[in-house]
Amino acid sequence: MKIRELGIEGAWEITPQQHGDPRGLFLEWFRADRLAEHVRHPVHFAQGNLSVSARGVVRGIHFADVPPGQAKYVSCVRGAVLDVIVDIRVGSPTFGRWEGVRLDDVDRRAVYLAEGLGHGFCALTDDATLAYLCSTTYNPTAERAAHPLDPELAIDWPAAEPQLSARDAAAPTLAELRASGQLPDYRACRAYAESRRSPDMPPPDGI
């Protein structure tokens, strides 16, 4: 298993080692101990979700209030998606930046995104199926969304006509969320991560 941090602090790409033979294949798609070594605090998940989407469907950009926020570990078990992570933490050096990772049932990569980051994806195939773990259970009062087609974010979605849910189509822009104080604070997110760090784990840079 190879784990590398993306260009946004708190976002990681995980590439498993696949073991195959004529019978099929085996892989470890999640290892809490390996991930904790990189994110520098214990990793716990409270809920698992499954999402099935038709080609061209765009879901997101979703996030939750911090604390506690909602970290996610996302993989694609059927088909393919472009998974998108957006830095929406006010005060972050990479505020407003997004990164896209192709998740599919061939390379079987996964992504981990820390609390305070925004998440979305575009289905590249019909019946694209995401399986993802969440650090907290669903709390509708703490759930937020930013418009996925916001020109300020300028996400290059690989769909000629993205299909959005009614909720996502009505979501506010990044500027509107910032003006209303609904975006996570970068320092608060880092402090929350630090509060969960084990004594034997080094702190993140700058803490």
trRosetta pair geometry for C-beta under 8 A, 3 or more apart (Angstrom, degrees):
i j d omega theta_ij theta_ji phi_ij phi_ji
1 14 6.4 -9 -172 -170 102 94
1 15 7.0 159 -156 83 52 50
1 16 5.3 -21 -104 -118 83 55
1 17 6.0 -97 -51 -3 48 88
1 28 6.1 -68 -57 81 125 111
1 31 6.1 -177 29 13 171 132
1 34 5.8 54 90 155 139 167
2 14 7.3 159 83 -156 50 46
2 15 4.5 -6 57 58 99 102
2 17 7.9 99 -15 -51 81 85
3 12 5.8 4 -172 179 93 123
3 13 7.3 165 -150 84 48 48
3 14 5.2 -8 -103 -105 80 77
3 15 7.8 -164 -71 24 38 67
3 34 6.4 161 -23 149 140 103
3 35 6.7 176 -116 -103 154 58
3 38 5.1 -120 126 -41 137 157
4 12 6.8 160 82 -154 33 75
4 13 5.5 -13 62 58 84 94
5 9 7.4 5 -177 -121 128 44
5 11 7.0 101 -163 78 68 56
5 12 5.4 -47 -102 -99 53 77
5 38 7.0 -177 -58 179 94 117
6 11 4.3 -42 44 103 120 105
6 12 6.6 -154 -7 -91 85 21
6 13 5.9 94 -60 -22 97 98
6 85 6.9 119 68 59 157 140
6 99 4.8 141 167 126 139 170
6 101 7.4 -101 -90 -55 137 121
6 111 7.9 9 -30 -140 135 109
7 11 7.8 -15 55 67 44 121
7 94 6.9 158 137 -126 84 153
7 97 7.0 -92 113 144 110 142
7 99 5.7 156 45 -80 96 132
8 11 4.3 40 77 16 101 129
8 85 6.0 -155 54 116 148 116
8 87 4.8 -160 -141 -56 122 113
8 94 5.2 -150 -114 103 74 150
8 97 6.0 -174 -84 93 105 112
8 98 8.0 -11 -50 -132 141 21
8 99 5.6 -141 -4 -4 113 125
8 117 6.9 107 138 -123 135 129
9 87 7.8 68 41 -110 73 127
9 92 7.2 -154 43 -153 114 115
9 93 7.8 74 -6 44 124 101
9 94 6.9 156 7 22 85 126
9 204 7.8 83 -170 -164 123 136
10 39 7.7 61 -134 -132 59 96
10 113 6.5 57 134 -162 89 57
10 114 3.4 -83 -168 25 111 127
10 115 7.9 -92 -168 45 137 46
10 116 7.2 -9 141 65 169 103
10 117 5.8 -177 108 -41 122 128
10 189 7.5 -28 -80 148 161 129
10 193 7.7 -125 -107 -73 112 154
11 85 4.6 134 -124 129 140 162
11 99 6.3 146 118 50 155 135
11 111 6.8 -8 -171 -175 85 109
11 112 7.3 169 -152 87 40 57
11 113 5.1 0 -109 -109 79 80
11 114 7.2 -105 -60 8 50 84
11 117 6.2 142 -69 -134 100 167
12 35 7.5 148 90 -141 157 90
12 38 6.2 98 -114 123 150 141
12 39 7.1 -95 -23 -68 145 95
12 111 6.6 155 82 -159 52 60
12 112 4.4 -1 56 53 106 99
12 113 7.7 -167 25 -72 68 42
13 101 5.5 -178 -105 -122 114 149
13 109 6.1 -14 -172 -175 92 125
13 110 7.7 152 -160 82 48 45
13 111 5.7 -28 -102 -103 57 78
14 30 8.0 61 126 -103 162 54
14 35 7.3 -35 -87 -91 137 99
14 109 6.4 147 79 -165 54 69
14 110 4.4 -16 62 63 111 92
14 111 7.0 -178 15 -87 84 25
14 112 6.5 62 -24 -15 117 99
15 107 6.7 -47 -137 167 95 105
15 109 5.2 -30 -96 -106 67 90
16 27 4.4 87 138 177 137 122
16 28 5.8 -172 -141 71 117 59
16 29 5.7 -60 -57 -100 152 49
16 108 5.7 -46 42 105 116 111
16 109 7.5 -174 6 -101 76 38
16 110 7.5 54 -29 0 101 103
17 27 6.6 178 82 -132 43 93
17 28 7.6 21 48 34 79 90
18 25 5.3 0 -178 -177 103 132
18 26 7.5 150 -159 74 59 37
18 27 4.6 -40 -104 -74 64 121
18 108 6.6 109 -71 36 120 135
19 25 6.2 150 80 -160 46 74
19 26 4.9 -21 64 61 103 87
19 27 6.7 163 16 -75 74 62
20 24 6.9 -105 -138 134 79 31
20 25 3.7 -30 -93 -96 86 99
20 26 7.7 175 -77 18 48 57
21 24 7.4 6 60 47 65 38
21 25 7.6 148 17 -87 52 55
27 108 6.2 108 75 107 163 153
28 31 5.6 34 153 -52 129 104
29 75 5.7 -12 -177 -67 124 172
29 108 6.6 -92 -108 164 103 113
29 110 6.3 109 -178 -40 85 135
30 35 7.5 -21 -163 -27 73 133
30 73 6.2 76 -115 149 121 147
30 75 8.0 -120 -54 -23 97 135
30 110 7.1 -8 -79 35 79 175
30 133 7.1 65 -115 -2 159 145
31 34 3.9 45 98 19 122 113
31 35 6.3 157 85 -14 65 86
32 35 6.0 -61 -145 41 28 108
32 36 6.0 32 158 -25 66 110
32 42 7.5 19 170 -167 110 70
32 43 4.8 -158 -149 71 82 105
32 44 7.7 44 -139 -79 131 44
33 36 5.8 -54 -145 33 28 113
33 37 6.9 38 154 -28 60 98
34 37 5.9 -47 -161 20 33 115
34 38 7.5 17 150 -7 61 104
35 38 6.0 -67 -162 40 40 104
35 39 6.0 9 157 1 78 113
35 43 5.0 4 96 -17 120 160
35 73 7.6 -41 -115 -104 163 131
35 112 6.2 126 -147 -61 125 165
36 39 6.2 -65 -128 51 32 93
36 40 7.5 154 176 -38 58 6
36 41 6.6 -104 -147 90 85 27
36 42 5.4 -1 -122 -115 133 35
36 43 5.0 -136 -70 -6 86 96
36 201 7.5 -96 160 -97 92 143
37 40 7.9 12 169 -73 21 46
39 43 6.5 87 52 -70 139 108
39 112 7.1 -90 -63 126 131 142
39 114 6.8 158 -143 -84 120 109
39 193 7.6 -115 168 -156 93 120
40 193 7.5 64 80 159 100 110
40 197 5.7 -13 142 -121 89 107
40 201 4.8 147 -163 159 68 122
40 202 6.3 -77 -131 73 121 62
40 203 6.9 106 166 -138 144 22
40 204 5.9 180 54 -60 157 74
41 193 6.0 -162 -4 -174 145 73
41 194 7.9 -147 -67 -105 132 17
41 196 4.3 73 -174 106 141 95
41 197 4.6 -88 -90 -91 96 53
41 198 6.6 150 -134 -8 54 74
41 201 6.4 -176 -79 85 44 160
42 196 6.6 -112 44 161 82 102
42 198 6.1 86 -34 -43 94 111
43 71 7.7 -110 -141 107 89 149
43 73 8.0 70 179 -53 132 133
43 135 7.8 -99 -163 -101 68 106
44 135 6.4 84 85 -143 66 82
45 48 7.1 64 143 -66 128 77
45 73 6.8 -74 -82 19 138 119
45 133 4.0 -19 -149 170 156 116
45 134 6.2 111 -155 67 92 30
45 135 5.7 -79 -110 -94 55 44
46 134 6.4 -55 58 96 78 78
46 135 6.3 47 8 162 95 28
46 136 5.5 19 40 -129 137 21
46 137 5.1 -88 124 -45 123 75
47 133 7.3 150 84 -158 47 54
47 134 4.5 -15 66 57 97 108
47 136 7.2 -7 8 112 112 28
47 137 4.8 119 -46 -108 129 61
47 138 6.6 158 -158 -24 177 76
48 131 7.0 0 -176 -175 102 87
48 132 7.2 171 -152 91 60 36
48 133 5.3 -28 -100 -100 76 68
48 134 7.4 -174 -82 15 28 79
49 130 7.8 11 106 107 91 94
49 131 7.5 170 87 -152 49 44
49 132 5.5 -14 60 63 92 83
49 133 8.0 173 19 -85 72 22
49 134 6.6 43 -7 -18 110 116
50 129 6.6 -7 -172 -171 93 97
50 130 7.1 165 -154 85 44 55
50 131 5.5 -11 -103 -102 77 71
51 59 7.1 -92 178 28 148 171
51 129 7.0 161 83 -152 49 49
51 130 4.4 -2 55 54 101 102
51 132 7.4 0 5 13 109 108
52 127 5.9 -23 -164 -149 104 58
52 128 7.2 150 -154 75 50 45
52 129 5.0 -11 -99 -100 77 81
53 57 4.0 -133 -174 68 113 140
53 59 6.7 -123 -89 -22 146 120
53 81 7.5 69 56 -95 130 119
53 121 7.9 167 25 99 159 107
53 123 3.9 -156 106 -54 115 141
53 127 7.8 142 66 -132 37 11
53 128 5.0 -29 63 62 89 97
53 129 7.9 173 19 -79 68 38
53 130 7.7 21 2 -2 109 102
54 57 5.2 102 60 -27 68 116
54 123 6.2 134 93 88 26 153
54 126 5.4 -8 -142 -127 64 74
54 127 7.4 19 -97 -42 50 42
54 128 7.8 144 -115 17 3 89
54 163 7.2 5 74 52 106 153
55 123 5.5 -130 -110 115 30 103
55 124 6.7 -10 -130 153 84 18
55 125 5.7 -48 -84 -171 98 12
55 126 4.9 -49 -22 -60 96 63
55 128 7.3 109 -80 -18 54 112
55 159 7.9 165 158 -113 69 106
56 122 7.4 -22 -146 -171 22 94
56 123 6.5 -33 27 70 27 93
56 159 4.3 124 -137 -142 69 123
56 160 7.5 -39 -123 40 118 70
56 161 6.6 19 -170 75 131 67
56 162 6.4 -166 177 -121 76 38
56 163 5.3 75 120 -1 94 104
57 122 7.2 169 87 -150 45 53
57 123 4.7 31 49 16 89 120
57 128 7.8 -160 50 45 109 117
57 159 8.0 -177 16 -102 16 160
57 162 7.6 74 -156 -167 18 69
57 163 4.7 -49 -102 72 59 108
58 120 6.6 24 178 170 84 117
58 121 7.4 -166 -144 96 54 37
58 122 4.8 -17 -98 -99 80 83
58 123 7.9 -133 -68 10 39 73
58 148 5.2 -179 144 119 126 160
58 149 8.0 95 100 -53 158 88
58 157 5.6 -19 -96 -142 136 145
58 159 6.3 -138 -47 30 106 149
58 162 4.1 -3 -4 -165 131 119
58 163 6.6 151 16 60 73 49
58 164 5.8 -28 69 -84 96 75
58 168 7.3 -163 105 136 87 156
59 62 7.5 -19 151 -16 85 117
59 120 5.8 -172 97 -151 53 76
59 121 5.8 2 54 52 91 75
59 148 7.9 140 120 -60 11 151
59 165 7.0 43 -115 -9 78 112
59 168 6.8 -146 -141 -58 44 154
60 84 6.6 -171 77 69 160 109
60 86 8.0 146 159 3 129 122
60 118 6.8 113 -175 163 112 94
60 119 5.7 -123 -116 112 128 48
60 120 1.9 -138 59 -97 154 95
60 121 6.4 104 -13 5 127 49
60 145 7.3 -176 -172 -143 37 92
60 146 7.9 -3 156 60 74 77
60 148 5.3 96 89 -87 75 116
60 168 6.9 59 68 -122 20 130
61 84 7.3 -78 -103 103 98 115
61 86 5.3 -8 -151 23 142 143
61 88 7.4 142 137 -49 132 137
61 118 4.1 30 167 168 111 125
61 119 6.7 145 -157 62 67 24
61 120 4.4 -74 -95 -34 60 124
61 145 6.5 136 73 -162 52 65
61 146 4.3 -23 68 61 112 94
61 147 7.5 6 22 72 96 17
61 148 5.3 143 -26 -89 80 73
61 153 7.4 -169 -25 -118 153 169
61 171 7.7 175 44 130 71 161
62 118 6.7 144 65 -156 28 74
62 119 5.6 -37 62 64 81 82
62 120 6.7 128 7 -74 75 75
62 143 6.9 -24 -162 -166 102 95
62 144 7.2 145 -157 83 54 53
62 145 5.3 -26 -99 -100 64 80
63 69 7.7 -35 179 -145 84 88
63 70 7.6 173 -165 47 46 96
63 88 6.1 -126 -27 54 163 141
63 116 7.0 26 -165 -165 125 20
63 117 6.8 -156 -112 101 115 28
63 118 4.5 -68 -49 -97 117 66
63 119 6.9 131 -75 11 69 76
63 144 5.2 -24 71 68 80 101
63 145 7.6 156 24 -89 68 34
63 146 7.4 24 9 -7 111 100
63 184 6.8 -109 155 -18 137 117
64 68 7.9 -11 120 80 124 64
64 69 5.1 136 85 -148 97 42
64 70 4.1 70 21 3 141 105
64 115 7.4 -65 70 -147 98 84
64 136 7.3 -142 112 60 165 130
64 139 7.1 86 -147 58 128 102
64 142 4.9 45 -164 131 93 101
64 143 5.7 -37 -101 -100 83 49
64 144 6.6 162 -99 17 28 85
65 69 6.8 -123 100 -79 33 56
65 142 4.3 -105 26 -157 105 93
65 144 6.9 104 -50 -20 70 116
65 184 7.2 160 -144 -85 38 87
66 69 3.7 11 -92 -55 88 110
66 115 5.0 122 -106 151 118 112
66 116 4.8 -17 -31 -74 153 90
66 184 4.6 48 22 -130 119 118
66 185 7.5 -136 76 39 112 68
66 188 5.9 140 109 119 108 109
66 189 5.3 22 133 -91 165 78
66 192 5.8 -125 178 -3 107 161
67 115 7.5 25 -120 160 59 154
67 188 7.5 -128 -33 163 76 103
67 192 4.9 166 -84 -116 103 134
68 115 6.8 -103 151 -124 53 148
68 135 7.4 -137 142 113 111 111
68 136 5.3 126 95 -68 126 145
68 192 7.4 159 -139 -166 48 137
69 114 7.8 24 130 151 147 64
69 115 2.8 98 104 -159 147 109
69 116 5.4 -47 -119 -41 146 62
69 135 7.5 23 101 69 79 128
69 136 7.3 145 93 4 39 133
69 184 6.9 40 -96 -105 117 141
69 189 7.1 66 -56 -120 156 90
69 192 6.9 120 8 114 124 161
70 115 6.4 115 33 -113 20 81
70 134 5.3 -13 -172 -164 108 104
70 135 5.8 176 -152 49 50 88
70 136 5.0 -102 -101 42 84 101
71 112 7.0 12 175 -176 105 87
71 113 6.5 -172 -152 92 66 54
71 114 5.3 -29 -109 -139 105 35
71 115 5.1 -60 -55 -48 80 70
71 134 7.3 149 78 -156 50 49
71 135 4.0 54 44 -18 90 132
72 111 8.0 27 104 99 92 85
72 112 7.2 -180 92 -146 49 48
72 113 5.4 6 52 50 89 94
72 119 5.9 -2 40 -63 149 168
72 132 5.4 8 -172 174 103 125
72 133 6.9 153 -155 79 53 52
72 134 5.6 -16 -101 -100 76 68
72 135 7.5 -104 -61 -8 40 84
73 110 6.1 20 178 165 81 128
73 111 7.6 -174 -148 91 44 42
73 112 5.0 -9 -103 -101 76 83
73 132 6.2 167 81 -156 49 73
73 133 4.4 0 51 52 103 102
74 83 6.0 156 107 -136 137 146
74 103 6.8 -86 125 -76 95 169
74 110 6.1 162 81 -162 44 78
74 111 5.2 -10 56 56 98 85
74 112 7.8 172 16 -82 71 35
74 113 7.6 9 1 5 113 101
74 119 7.4 157 -37 -162 149 136
74 121 7.8 -168 168 -53 150 138
74 130 6.0 -16 -164 -167 97 116
74 131 7.8 154 -153 83 50 43
74 132 4.1 -12 -104 -103 69 118
75 103 6.2 -167 -152 -166 41 129
75 108 6.7 20 -165 -172 118 68
75 109 7.3 -169 -126 104 83 38
75 110 4.0 -43 -77 -98 94 96
75 130 7.1 151 82 -153 36 66
75 131 5.6 -18 68 63 88 87
75 132 7.0 162 21 -83 58 66
76 79 6.6 -95 174 78 117 67
76 80 6.3 82 141 -121 159 33
76 81 5.3 -178 -91 18 137 100
76 83 7.7 -145 -41 -47 112 117
76 103 3.8 135 -6 130 116 101
76 104 5.4 -23 87 -95 135 19
76 105 6.2 -104 118 -50 90 69
76 108 7.8 -140 66 -124 72 47
76 128 6.5 -37 -149 -173 117 89
76 129 6.8 121 -162 78 66 53
76 130 5.6 -43 -99 -97 65 66
76 131 7.8 151 -110 19 17 72
77 105 6.2 51 171 -97 27 103
77 129 5.2 -53 63 100 86 107
77 130 7.5 130 11 -130 80 17
77 131 5.0 39 -19 -6 123 116
78 105 5.5 19 -113 -55 27 141
78 127 6.0 -49 124 131 125 95
78 128 6.7 -176 97 -143 74 31
78 129 3.9 39 43 29 103 114
79 104 6.9 -97 126 -138 36 76
79 105 6.4 65 20 -6 22 114
79 123 7.0 10 132 -160 140 93
79 124 7.0 170 161 69 97 77
79 125 3.6 -153 -155 73 108 124
79 126 7.0 -147 -108 73 142 35
79 127 5.7 162 -41 91 137 68
79 128 3.7 -117 98 -101 138 62
79 129 6.3 113 26 10 105 69
80 102 6.4 -5 -169 -171 108 95
80 103 6.9 165 -151 89 59 49
80 104 3.7 -8 -103 -102 91 103
80 105 7.2 -109 -64 8 69 74
80 106 7.9 -6 -82 7 110 101
80 123 7.8 116 88 -165 52 54
80 124 4.2 -41 98 64 98 122
80 125 5.1 85 35 -5 80 112
80 128 6.2 -74 59 -118 30 114
81 102 7.5 167 86 -150 42 52
81 103 5.3 -6 58 60 88 96
81 104 7.5 175 21 -75 53 64
81 121 4.5 22 166 174 131 124
81 122 6.3 156 -162 75 79 42
81 123 5.4 -44 -103 -104 90 44
81 124 5.8 -177 -101 2 27 90
81 128 5.0 119 -60 171 93 141
81 130 6.5 -15 1 -67 153 109
82 100 5.0 -5 179 -168 103 119
82 101 7.5 146 -162 70 56 31
82 102 5.9 -36 -103 -94 63 64
82 103 8.0 149 -114 20 15 75
82 121 6.3 166 83 -157 50 71
82 122 4.8 3 50 51 100 97
82 124 6.3 97 -22 -50 80 111
82 157 7.3 169 72 -140 137 55
82 158 5.6 117 -15 15 145 116
83 100 6.8 147 75 -156 45 60
83 101 5.0 -25 64 65 101 84
83 102 7.5 154 15 -108 81 12
83 103 4.9 44 -19 -6 123 118
83 111 5.5 -172 117 11 146 141
83 119 7.7 -21 -174 -161 90 89
83 120 7.9 161 -160 93 50 40
83 121 4.7 -26 -108 -102 56 108
84 98 5.6 1 -172 -177 102 119
84 99 7.2 161 -149 81 56 40
84 100 5.0 -22 -96 -98 76 79
84 119 7.2 142 85 -159 63 44
84 120 4.8 -18 65 71 110 83
84 121 6.0 175 14 -87 80 45
84 122 7.4 50 -17 -7 117 87
84 155 5.9 37 -152 -148 155 134
85 98 6.6 161 82 -155 45 67
85 99 5.2 -11 58 57 95 90
85 100 8.0 -179 20 -81 67 33
85 101 7.6 22 -3 3 105 105
85 111 6.6 -146 -45 162 126 144
85 113 5.1 -175 -124 -97 123 132
85 117 5.6 0 -169 162 98 130
85 118 7.1 140 -165 79 47 58
85 119 6.0 -14 -107 -102 64 68
86 96 7.8 -25 -173 -155 94 23
86 97 7.4 175 -149 93 57 40
86 98 4.5 -24 -99 -99 77 93
86 117 6.7 151 70 -177 47 77
86 118 3.8 -24 64 68 104 113
86 119 7.4 -152 21 -62 83 26
86 120 7.2 23 -10 12 115 103
86 146 7.3 -106 94 60 154 140
86 153 6.4 -21 -131 -140 136 125
86 155 7.5 -65 -81 -76 119 123
87 92 5.2 -124 172 99 121 152
87 94 4.6 85 35 105 169 93
87 95 5.6 -122 121 -109 107 30
87 96 6.6 -32 79 23 90 24
87 97 5.1 22 29 54 118 80
87 98 7.4 -150 11 -77 71 44
87 117 6.3 -43 -100 -124 49 87
87 118 7.6 -112 -32 23 7 91
88 95 7.3 62 -139 -148 19 75
88 96 7.7 77 -100 -74 50 40
88 116 7.4 -155 70 164 81 67
88 117 6.9 127 24 -146 84 36
88 118 4.5 70 -12 -26 126 115
88 146 6.5 -169 -106 -26 145 149
88 174 6.7 -138 -126 -130 99 103
88 177 7.5 -14 -171 103 124 145
88 183 5.3 -131 155 -146 95 108
88 184 6.5 88 100 33 88 92
89 92 4.1 80 82 -32 101 124
89 95 6.4 -117 73 -99 58 87
89 116 4.9 40 -83 158 113 119
89 117 7.2 -43 -31 -80 105 56
89 183 7.1 172 -116 158 24 102
89 184 5.0 -44 -108 94 75 99
89 185 6.6 45 -165 151 82 12
89 186 4.0 105 144 -82 114 72
89 189 5.4 -67 -124 5 137 147
90 95 6.5 54 -118 -120 31 139
90 178 6.3 131 -88 -130 119 99
90 183 5.1 109 -33 101 103 122
90 184 7.1 -179 12 91 79 43
90 185 5.5 -40 60 -112 97 55
90 186 6.2 -129 80 -15 41 88
91 95 7.0 116 42 -59 20 133
91 185 6.2 31 18 -165 128 70
91 186 3.7 -134 81 27 97 121
91 187 6.0 -32 105 -19 154 87
92 95 4.5 137 63 -59 87 79
92 186 4.1 172 -60 -100 73 132
94 97 4.2 -59 175 25 93 133
95 186 7.4 -85 -72 -59 105 127
96 152 6.7 -82 -144 149 117 97
96 153 6.7 -146 -163 -104 74 60
96 174 6.7 96 -109 165 87 162
98 153 6.1 60 -31 -174 131 97
98 155 5.4 -24 72 -99 169 94
100 155 7.7 121 -63 -159 116 94
100 156 7.4 -89 -20 62 150 90
101 109 6.6 -114 161 116 118 139
101 111 5.4 141 57 -68 148 128
102 107 7.8 76 103 41 98 132
102 109 7.5 85 91 44 61 132
102 124 7.7 6 -138 -16 96 154
103 109 5.5 -120 -113 76 70 89
103 110 7.0 59 -124 -104 120 34
103 111 6.9 -97 -67 -9 124 100
103 121 7.7 -44 34 -133 120 136
103 130 7.5 62 102 -109 142 93
104 107 6.1 68 60 32 93 83
104 108 7.4 -75 87 -61 53 38
104 109 7.7 40 30 28 62 88
104 124 7.8 -47 -89 57 106 132
105 108 6.5 32 -145 -79 34 79
113 117 4.4 -114 176 77 113 137
113 119 5.7 174 52 -78 158 113
114 117 5.8 90 63 -4 65 115
114 189 7.1 105 126 175 116 115
114 193 6.5 -6 -164 -86 135 129
115 135 7.0 -73 -66 53 100 147
115 184 7.6 172 144 -133 77 158
115 189 5.9 -170 99 -142 87 94
115 192 6.3 -66 81 100 142 138
115 193 7.2 -174 42 -65 107 89
116 184 3.8 -155 -138 124 89 163
116 185 8.0 -81 -134 57 128 35
116 186 7.5 126 166 -106 147 42
116 188 7.8 156 -96 88 136 86
116 189 3.6 -23 -35 -107 163 138
116 192 7.9 148 -37 46 121 134
118 146 6.0 -30 -130 25 151 123
120 148 5.4 155 -156 -109 165 117
120 155 7.6 13 74 -163 134 172
121 130 6.8 127 49 -64 163 148
122 157 4.9 140 -70 -155 150 92
122 158 5.8 157 103 47 145 77
122 159 5.5 -146 -164 -22 129 117
122 162 6.8 -79 -119 -120 113 106
123 126 7.5 70 150 -98 128 22
123 128 3.8 -177 -140 30 99 140
124 128 6.5 103 41 -83 59 142
124 158 6.4 12 -101 90 94 131
125 128 5.1 125 63 -67 78 94
134 137 7.3 118 99 -94 121 25
134 138 7.7 59 95 -60 163 65
136 139 6.8 -30 135 -8 121 114
138 143 7.5 0 -162 -58 77 128
139 142 4.4 25 102 28 116 110
139 143 6.6 169 86 -34 61 85
140 143 5.5 -47 -140 16 38 120
144 177 7.1 95 177 -135 130 129
144 182 5.8 157 -126 162 142 115
145 167 6.3 103 18 146 167 99
145 168 6.0 -118 175 -106 142 63
145 171 4.0 -95 115 -116 105 133
145 172 7.9 126 91 32 71 67
146 150 6.3 -45 159 -17 98 143
146 153 7.3 117 133 -47 128 143
146 171 5.8 124 175 148 10 128
146 172 6.8 -56 -126 82 56 66
146 173 6.9 40 -162 -166 87 23
146 174 5.5 36 -153 -76 134 68
146 177 5.8 -66 -97 -19 96 150
147 150 4.5 119 80 -52 97 91
147 168 7.1 118 -128 175 51 67
147 169 7.8 44 -131 -150 93 21
147 171 4.4 176 -70 85 62 95
147 172 6.5 -124 -24 103 99 18
147 173 5.4 -35 28 -88 121 54
147 174 7.9 -106 41 -27 82 65
148 153 7.7 -90 -162 77 35 150
148 155 6.5 -64 -179 48 74 143
148 157 7.1 63 151 -63 113 138
148 162 7.1 -129 103 148 127 157
148 164 6.7 -173 39 -106 122 119
148 168 5.9 6 -4 179 110 119
148 171 7.6 71 -13 54 66 138
149 155 7.7 -102 -105 49 35 100
149 157 7.7 -57 -94 1 77 138
149 162 6.7 -177 -71 54 113 142
149 164 7.7 -83 -17 -59 115 143
150 153 4.5 72 79 10 102 105
150 154 7.9 -72 101 -31 66 43
150 155 7.9 61 53 3 75 98
150 173 4.6 132 -124 -137 118 82
150 174 5.5 120 154 -8 162 92
151 154 6.1 28 -173 -71 46 76
152 173 6.4 93 18 180 122 112
152 174 5.1 -118 84 44 134 123
152 175 6.2 135 -30 -31 162 100
153 174 6.1 133 -51 -29 96 134
157 162 5.3 11 124 -75 154 130
159 162 4.5 105 87 -82 131 68
159 163 7.5 -101 167 3 151 70
164 168 4.4 -127 -170 88 105 113
164 169 4.4 132 107 -61 130 87
165 168 4.7 88 53 11 83 100
165 169 6.8 -149 88 -7 40 89
166 169 5.8 -56 -143 38 29 112
166 170 6.3 13 161 -7 64 113
167 170 6.3 -74 -152 44 24 99
167 171 6.7 48 148 -55 63 93
168 171 5.3 -26 -151 -11 39 122
172 176 3.8 -116 179 91 117 131
172 177 5.3 146 97 -52 120 80
172 180 7.5 7 134 15 172 136
172 182 7.9 91 61 52 140 145
173 176 4.7 98 52 7 76 102
173 177 7.0 -140 94 -3 41 87
174 177 5.8 -56 -148 38 31 110
174 178 6.3 30 154 -19 65 107
174 183 7.6 48 -160 -81 72 135
175 178 5.7 -55 -147 37 30 111
175 179 6.2 31 155 -20 65 107
176 179 5.8 -54 -145 36 30 111
176 180 6.3 15 160 -6 64 112
177 180 6.1 -67 -146 46 28 101
177 182 4.6 -90 -161 68 80 108
177 183 5.1 96 133 -53 106 92
178 181 7.7 40 -179 -70 31 27
178 182 7.8 -91 -65 47 21 71
178 183 5.2 -7 -91 -1 64 135
184 188 6.7 -136 -177 74 80 113
184 189 5.5 61 156 -58 125 116
185 188 4.0 70 75 12 105 113
185 189 6.7 -176 86 -14 53 83
186 189 5.8 -57 -151 33 29 111
186 190 6.5 22 156 -14 65 106
187 190 5.8 -55 -147 39 34 108
187 191 6.1 34 154 -20 67 107
188 191 5.7 -53 -143 38 31 112
188 192 6.3 34 155 -22 64 104
189 192 5.8 -53 -149 33 30 111
189 193 6.6 29 153 -16 63 104
190 193 5.7 -53 -150 37 34 111
190 194 6.2 35 152 -20 66 107
190 204 6.5 -113 -151 64 102 145
190 206 7.8 -42 -167 93 154 109
190 207 6.3 -159 162 -86 114 111
191 194 5.5 -54 -146 38 32 113
191 195 6.4 41 153 -29 64 102
192 195 5.7 -48 -151 25 32 115
192 196 7.3 16 155 -8 60 105
193 196 6.3 -71 -161 40 34 102
193 197 7.1 53 144 -49 66 95
193 204 6.8 38 107 -17 130 135
194 197 5.4 -32 -155 -6 43 121
194 203 6.1 25 -125 -139 102 105
194 204 7.0 -100 -78 20 91 102
194 207 5.2 179 -94 -160 135 149
197 201 5.2 -131 -170 77 91 116
197 203 6.2 33 -169 -101 176 68
198 201 4.6 85 59 0 86 108
203 207 4.2 -120 160 76 126 120
204 207 5.0 78 63 -9 79 123
